[in-house]
Amino acid sequence: CDWGIRYSQGSLAPMPHLVQMRTLAWVLRGDAVVLAADNQHRRAVERCLTLRRMANHVDDETVISFIVSTSLNSLADKAILEVLGVMPPDEKTLVWLESQWEVAPTGDLQIENAIRGEEKFCLGEKGMDKDLLMEQVKLSENLSPDQVEQLRKADDAFLEASLRYRTTHFQSALAILAGTDPYLKKLAQLEALEKKPESDAEQDPHAILAIVMGKPYTRLLILDVRARSNHTLLKTAIEVYLAKARTGSVPDQLPPGVPKDPFNGQDFKYEKAPEGFTLTRWTDDPAKDKTYRFTFKVR
């Protein structure tokens, strides 16, 4: 969908469709739960798949739209988990679900696209505008009064030099995100990059603009990998449900060939449980050393 966002208004551009799509998503999730309770499992699953397609239509043109897209996908994940927990393991339906699960994959949403789009969103269609910049400065909580004053008095030459610094910083973040390094290495690189403008600004005032227009790259990386991890985890769960449908019992171990967890490139931790089975993905926040365990009920 083309939502007609007026990028020329920068951070003040209205995006009412994001709220409306979130509201509609909750309605669809509720409808899926009601349909599942009425034993209309195929229709309930279709509602969940519609949620995933909606998430892709919200798109990844800006950081905020990417965040809303991932939240809709998360809602779809929770809805499909609830439906699978009350649905009898029917091989035909599960094979169909497995094929449809790839129709609107989370991987279609790219965090790199969102960050590139944010450049257009922050700078406007005609490049840096002093009034637009000052609006962003007012919203920033990371600048000292002296730094705010430096930007207020900045001439064109100062802004051009500041934009060059900011562009280099932005391109460095993109290179890390688009690279092939494992998650933990990317996380460490982005954490160091986020701190760099504040450190550089002590000697180079042109770094101030990067502080104002900087993005929480580490947080965005976590959101991106978490969304892909949850998507892959549910794919793995469908394989387990299929094994149950084909053999009549929950398998003792993961079926062969299931996808790996994007966080660490390893299998999800799998355990049989009294009500079905559990899958655990690795923590997405090493500092908190917290794991995320999902219980899947089996009828």
C-alpha positions in Angstrom: 0.0 0.0 0.0 1.1 3.6 -0.7 -0.1 5.6 2.4 0.8 8.9 0.9 3.1 10.0 3.7 4.2 13.7 3.2 7.9 13.3 3.9 8.4 17.0 3.2 6.9 17.6 6.7 9.6 15.5 8.3 9.0 14.3 11.8 5.7 16.3 11.9 4.2 14.3 9.0 0.9 12.7 10.1 0.6 8.9 9.8 -2.9 8.1 11.1 -3.0 4.8 9.3 -0.6 3.2 11.9 -3.1 3.6 14.7 -6.0 2.4 12.6 -4.1 -0.7 11.5 -3.2 -1.6 15.1 -6.9 -1.2 16.0 -8.0 -3.4 13.1 -5.3 -6.0 14.1 -6.7 -6.4 17.6 -10.2 -6.9 16.1 -8.9 -9.6 13.8 -7.0 -11.3 16.6 -10.2 -11.3 18.7 -12.1 -12.7 15.8 -9.5 -15.5 15.4 -9.9 -16.5 19.0 -13.8 -16.6 18.7 -13.6 -18.6 15.5 -11.2 -21.1 17.1 -13.6 -21.4 20.1 -16.4 -22.2 17.7 -14.2 -25.0 16.1 -13.8 -23.0 12.9 -10.1 -23.6 12.9 -9.3 -23.0 9.2 -11.1 -19.6 9.3 -9.3 -18.7 12.5 -5.9 -19.5 10.9 -6.9 -17.4 7.9 -7.4 -14.4 10.2 -3.9 -14.9 11.6 -2.4 -15.0 8.1 -4.4 -11.8 7.3 -2.6 -10.1 10.2 0.7 -11.0 8.8 -0.2 -9.7 5.4 -1.4 -6.5 7.0 2.0 -6.1 8.7 3.7 -6.2 5.3 1.3 -3.6 4.0 2.2 -1.2 6.9 5.6 -1.5 5.3 9.1 -0.6 6.4 9.5 2.9 4.8 10.2 4.5 8.2 11.4 3.3 11.6 8.0 3.9 13.2 6.2 1.9 10.4 8.7 -0.9 10.8 8.1 -1.0 14.6 4.3 -1.1 14.0 4.8 -3.8 11.3 6.8 -6.0 13.8 4.2 -5.4 16.5 1.4 -6.6 14.1 3.5 -9.7 13.3 3.9 -10.3 17.0 0.2 -10.1 17.5 -0.3 -12.6 14.6 2.3 -15.0 16.3 0.3 -14.9 19.5 -2.9 -15.5 17.7 -1.6 -18.5 15.8 -0.2 -19.9 19.0 -3.6 -19.8 20.6 -5.4 -21.3 17.6 -2.9 -24.2 17.3 -3.4 -24.9 21.0 -7.1 -25.7 20.5 -7.0 -27.1 17.0 -6.9 -30.9 16.5 -3.6 -31.8 14.7 -5.0 -32.3 11.2 -2.3 -33.0 8.7 -4.1 -31.5 5.7 -4.7 -28.2 7.5 -1.2 -28.0 8.9 0.4 -28.7 5.5 -1.7 -25.9 4.1 -0.8 -23.6 7.0 2.9 -24.3 6.5 2.7 -23.3 2.9 0.8 -20.2 3.7 3.1 -19.2 6.5 5.6 -18.1 3.9 3.1 -16.0 1.9 3.8 -13.0 4.2 7.1 -13.7 5.9 8.6 -11.4 8.4 11.8 -11.4 6.3 10.1 -9.2 3.8 10.4 -6.3 6.3 13.9 -5.0 6.3 15.3 -2.8 9.0 17.8 -1.4 6.5 14.9 -0.1 4.4 13.4 1.6 7.4 16.6 3.4 8.3 17.1 4.6 4.7 13.5 5.8 4.6 14.0 7.6 7.9 16.6 9.7 6.2 14.0 11.0 3.8 11.6 11.4 6.8 14.0 13.4 8.9 15.6 15.5 6.2 12.6 16.2 4.1 12.5 15.8 0.4 14.7 18.9 -0.3 17.5 18.1 2.2 18.3 19.7 5.5 15.9 22.5 6.5 17.0 24.7 9.4 13.5 25.1 10.8 12.9 21.4 10.5 16.2 20.8 12.3 15.2 23.0 15.2 11.9 21.2 15.6 13.9 18.0 16.1 16.3 19.8 18.4 13.4 20.8 20.6 12.4 17.1 20.9 15.9 15.9 21.7 16.8 15.2 25.3 20.5 14.5 24.6 21.9 18.0 24.0 23.3 20.5 26.4 22.1 24.1 26.2 25.5 25.1 24.6 25.0 22.4 21.9 21.4 23.6 21.2 22.8 27.2 20.8 25.5 26.0 18.4 22.8 24.5 16.1 20.6 27.5 16.4 23.4 29.8 15.2 24.7 27.3 12.6 25.3 28.7 9.1 25.1 26.7 5.8 28.8 25.6 5.9 28.4 24.3 9.5 25.3 22.3 8.5 27.0 20.9 5.4 29.9 19.6 7.5 27.6 18.3 10.1 25.6 16.4 7.4 28.8 14.8 6.1 29.6 13.6 9.6 26.0 12.4 10.1 26.0 10.6 6.7 29.2 8.7 7.6 27.7 7.7 10.9 24.4 6.6 9.2 26.3 4.6 6.5 28.4 2.8 9.2 25.2 1.7 10.9 23.7 0.4 7.7 26.9 -1.5 6.9 26.7 -3.3 10.2 23.0 -4.1 10.0 23.3 -5.4 6.4 26.5 -7.4 7.2 26.8 -11.1 7.8 28.3 -11.0 11.3 26.5 -12.9 14.0 23.9 -11.2 16.2 26.2 -10.6 19.3 29.0 -9.1 17.1 26.5 -6.7 15.4 25.1 -5.7 18.8 28.5 -4.8 20.2 29.4 -2.9 17.0 26.2 -0.9 17.1 26.5 -0.1 20.8 29.9 1.4 20.2 28.7 3.3 17.2 25.8 4.9 19.1 28.1 6.3 21.7 30.6 7.7 19.2 28.8 11.1 18.3 28.5 12.1 22.0 32.2 11.3 22.5 33.3 13.1 19.3 31.1 16.1 20.0 33.5 17.1 22.8 36.1 18.0 20.2 34.1 18.2 17.0 30.9 20.2 17.1 29.8 18.8 13.7 29.0 15.6 15.6 26.1 17.3 17.4 23.7 16.8 14.5 24.3 13.0 14.6 23.2 13.1 18.3 20.0 14.8 17.3 19.2 12.6 14.3 20.7 9.4 15.7 18.6 6.3 15.9 18.5 3.5 18.6 20.3 1.1 16.2 20.8 -1.6 18.9 17.1 -1.5 19.8 16.1 -1.8 16.2 18.5 -4.7 15.7 16.9 -6.5 18.6 13.4 -5.9 17.3 14.4 -7.1 13.8 16.1 -10.4 15.0 13.3 -11.0 17.6 10.6 -10.8 14.9 12.6 -13.2 12.7 13.3 -15.5 15.6 9.6 -15.7 16.7 8.6 -16.3 13.0 11.1 -19.2 12.8 10.1 -20.6 16.2 6.5 -20.9 15.1 7.6 -22.5 11.9 9.4 -25.1 14.0 6.2 -25.5 16.1 4.2 -26.3 13.0 6.7 -29.1 12.2 6.1 -30.5 15.6 2.4 -30.4 15.2 2.7 -32.1 11.8 4.8 -34.9 13.5 2.0 -35.3 16.0 -0.7 -35.4 13.3 1.3 -38.1 11.3 2.4 -40.3 14.2 -0.3 -39.7 16.8 2.2 -38.6 19.5 4.4 -35.6 20.3 7.9 -36.4 19.1 10.7 -36.9 21.7 13.0 -34.5 19.8 12.7 -31.8 17.1 12.0 -33.1 13.6 15.0 -33.1 11.3 15.6 -30.1 9.1 13.8 -27.5 11.3 15.2 -23.9 11.0 17.7 -22.5 13.4 17.2 -19.6 15.8 18.4 -16.3 14.1 19.8 -15.1 17.5 22.5 -17.8 17.8 22.3 -20.0 14.7 21.4 -23.0 16.9 18.3 -25.2 17.4 15.6 -23.9 19.7 15.5 -25.8 23.0 12.7 -28.4 22.8 11.0 -30.2 25.6 7.9 -32.3 25.8 5.4 -31.1 28.4 2.2 -32.5 30.0 0.0 -30.3 27.8 2.1 -30.5 24.6 5.7 -29.1 24.2 7.8 -26.1 24.8 10.2 -24.2 22.6 12.8 -21.8 24.1 14.7 -19.2 22.1 17.9 -17.6 23.3 17.7 -14.3 25.1 17.7 -11.1 23.0 19.2 -9.1 25.9 22.4 -10.7 27.1 22.7 -8.2 30.0 19.5 -9.5 31.6 20.3 -13.2 30.8 16.7 -13.9 30.2 15.3 -16.6 28.0 11.9 -16.7 26.3 10.0 -19.9 26.6 6.8 -20.7 24.7 4.4 -23.4 25.6 2.4 -25.1 22.8 -0.7 -27.0 23.8 -1.6 -30.1 21.8 -5.1 -31.6 21.6 
